[in-house]
Amino acid sequence: MSRYRDVVLFFTLAFLWGGSFVAIEVGLDYYPPVLYAAYRFDVAALVLVSYVLLTESGPIPRTRGDLAAIGFSGGLSVAANNSLLFIGQQYTTSGIASITYSLVPIATAAVAAAWIGGSDLDARGTLGVVLAFVGVGLVAQPDPANLAGGVTIGVGLISVGVMAVAVGSVGLRTVETSFSSIALTGWAMLFGALLIHGLSVGLGETQQLPVAEPPAVGSLLFLGVLSSAVAYTIYFTLLDRLGAFEINLVSYVVPVVATVAGAVLLAEPVTPLTVVGFAVIVTGFALLKRHAIATEVPRILARVGGLF
């Protein structure tokens, strides 16, 4: 039963994270982008911090390592990343944004190799990183006459956000914490939400209360509760059970969910170049993680075979 449960949780996570890109597109019709990102994490922090306070015995940050971890995660992975993602999605479709975001495991491996040393970044691994960024270039569909606008600027902003996630994730590896990953995520969301609100004010966005129209309420609740608080709880549960390699595979299911949902629900176009770019990114990931693939894929296939 646990094997079936893990499969269900894996695809639930892919659905929630894939759907988040569509929910962002919907909510951008009602909010300035950075304020919308702030509201997402207001809701997420309220849910997740309440959960850890009620269920964990030591959820309060107590050490310098705890504060450093909250700084890395809340400042980079939450605040910088999501501010850029929400601004960037004004210029892209859900599918393009999610495909660009699939760079996260690749960018994290590259940052880890540069910062703390990593075994993945040999010559073939480096080629994989290069290929991945070439794939993002294809997805961006750059127009030489308009490099500072359109899809190109959106993909560029999201790519910078991806690098913020990578630096934040690797930074977390350099500190020791005294509480659980879920507690860390809750406090990071709270800290990140405060930073994003400050950025929204600093950018001069119109400050408004949450909108009561059903699409706005639904998209915000989906983002804050399901694709943030619930999804990250699922993520850390599966990370403990499956390991980093298997859970990172969700990054390549999420774009499929987001692209299909965007096409069906929002009539977003899907171009052949977008599909080719995604294939190139996946090829880059395969090169970078070829040793892990050789080791883990037979085990995954055996596990899947055991379900039937």
Residue pairs with C-beta under 8 A, 6 or more apart in sequence:
2 241
3 303
3 306
3 307
4 307
6 238
6 241
6 242
7 304
7 307
9 234
9 237
9 238
10 238
10 242
10 246
10 247
10 250
10 253
11 253
12 234
13 231
13 234
13 235
13 238
13 250
14 250
14 253
14 254
14 256
14 257
15 257
16 226
16 227
16 230
16 231
16 234
17 227
17 231
17 250
17 254
17 257
18 98
18 253
18 254
18 255
18 256
18 257
18 258
18 261
19 222
19 226
19 227
19 257
19 258
19 261
20 222
20 223
20 227
20 228
20 231
20 258
21 89
21 94
21 95
21 97
21 98
21 101
21 258
21 261
21 262
22 94
22 258
22 261
22 262
22 265
22 266
23 218
23 219
23 220
23 222
23 223
23 227
24 36
24 85
24 86
24 89
24 94
24 97
24 219
24 223
25 89
25 93
25 94
25 262
25 266
25 268
26 215
26 216
26 218
26 219
26 266
27 36
27 215
27 216
27 219
27 220
27 223
28 36
28 86
28 89
28 90
29 215
29 216
30 36
30 211
30 213
30 215
30 216
31 39
31 208
31 211
31 216
32 200
32 205
32 206
33 83
33 86
33 87
33 89
33 90
33 205
34 83
34 86
34 87
34 196
34 199
34 200
34 203
34 205
35 197
35 200
35 205
35 206
35 207
35 208
36 86
36 220
37 82
37 83
37 85
37 86
37 196
38 193
38 196
38 197
38 200
39 210
39 220
39 224
40 82
40 220
40 223
40 224
40 228
41 78
41 82
41 189
41 190
41 192
41 193
41 196
41 224
41 228
42 193
42 224
43 220
43 221
43 223
43 224
43 225
43 228
43 229
44 189
44 193
44 223
44 224
44 225
44 228
44 229
45 186
45 189
45 190
45 192
45 193
46 224
47 224
47 225
47 228
47 229
48 182
48 185
48 186
48 189
48 228
48 229
48 232
48 233
49 186
49 187
49 189
49 190
51 182
51 186
51 229
51 233
52 59
52 180
52 182
52 183
52 186
53 59
56 179
56 180
56 182
56 183
58 178
58 179
58 183
59 179
59 180
59 183
59 186
60 179
61 67
61 70
61 178
61 179
61 187
62 178
62 179
63 176
63 177
63 178
65 175
65 176
65 177
65 178
66 177
66 178
66 179
66 184
66 187
68 171
68 175
69 172
69 175
69 177
69 184
69 188
70 184
70 187
70 188
70 191
71 191
72 167
72 168
72 169
72 171
72 172
72 175
73 168
73 172
73 184
73 185
73 188
73 192
74 187
74 188
74 189
74 190
74 191
74 192
74 195
75 168
75 191
75 192
75 195
76 164
76 165
76 167
76 168
76 171
77 164
77 165
77 168
77 169
77 188
77 192
78 188
78 189
78 191
78 192
78 193
78 195
78 196
79 191
79 192
79 195
79 196
79 199
80 161
80 164
80 168
81 161
81 162
81 164
81 165
81 168
82 161
82 192
82 196
83 161
83 196
83 199
84 157
84 158
84 160
84 161
84 164
85 97
85 101
85 157
85 158
85 161
87 157
88 97
88 153
88 154
88 155
88 156
88 157
88 158
88 161
89 97
89 154
89 158
90 154
91 149
91 150
91 151
91 153
91 154
91 155
91 157
92 100
92 151
92 154
92 155
92 158
93 259
93 262
93 266
93 268
93 269
93 270
94 258
94 259
94 261
94 262
94 266
94 268
95 255
95 258
95 259
95 262
95 263
95 268
95 270
95 274
96 139
96 140
96 151
96 154
96 155
96 274
97 154
97 158
97 258
98 254
98 255
98 257
98 258
98 259
99 136
99 139
99 255
99 259
99 274
99 277
99 278
99 281
100 136
100 139
100 140
100 155
100 158
100 159
100 162
101 158
101 162
101 251
101 254
101 255
102 251
102 252
102 254
102 255
102 278
102 281
102 282
102 285
103 132
103 133
103 136
103 159
103 162
103 281
104 162
104 165
104 166
104 251
105 248
105 251
105 285
105 289
106 128
106 129
106 132
106 281
106 284
106 285
106 288
107 129
107 162
107 163
107 165
107 166
108 165
108 166
108 169
108 170
109 118
109 120
109 121
109 125
109 129
109 288
109 289
110 121
110 129
110 166
111 163
111 166
111 167
111 169
111 170
112 118
112 170
112 173
113 120
113 121
113 125
115 170
115 174
116 170
116 173
116 174
119 291
120 288
120 289
120 291
121 129
121 288
124 287
124 288
124 290
125 287
125 288
127 284
127 287
128 283
128 284
128 285
128 286
128 287
128 288
128 289
128 290
129 284
129 288
130 284
131 280
131 281
131 283
131 284
131 287
132 280
132 281
132 284
132 285
132 288
133 284
134 280
134 284
135 276
135 277
135 278
135 279
135 280
135 281
135 282
135 283
135 284
136 155
136 159
136 277
136 281
137 277
138 273
138 274
138 276
138 277
138 280
139 155
139 273
139 274
139 277
139 278
139 281
140 151
140 152
140 155
140 156
140 277
141 151
141 152
141 271
141 273
141 274
142 152
143 150
143 152
146 152
147 153
177 184
180 236
181 236
181 239
182 232
182 233
182 236
185 232
185 236
189 228
200 207
201 207
210 216
210 217
210 220
211 217
235 247
235 250
238 246
238 247
239 247
243 296
245 289
245 292
245 296
246 296
246 300
252 282
252 285
255 278
259 268
259 270
259 274
262 268
263 269
263 270
286 293
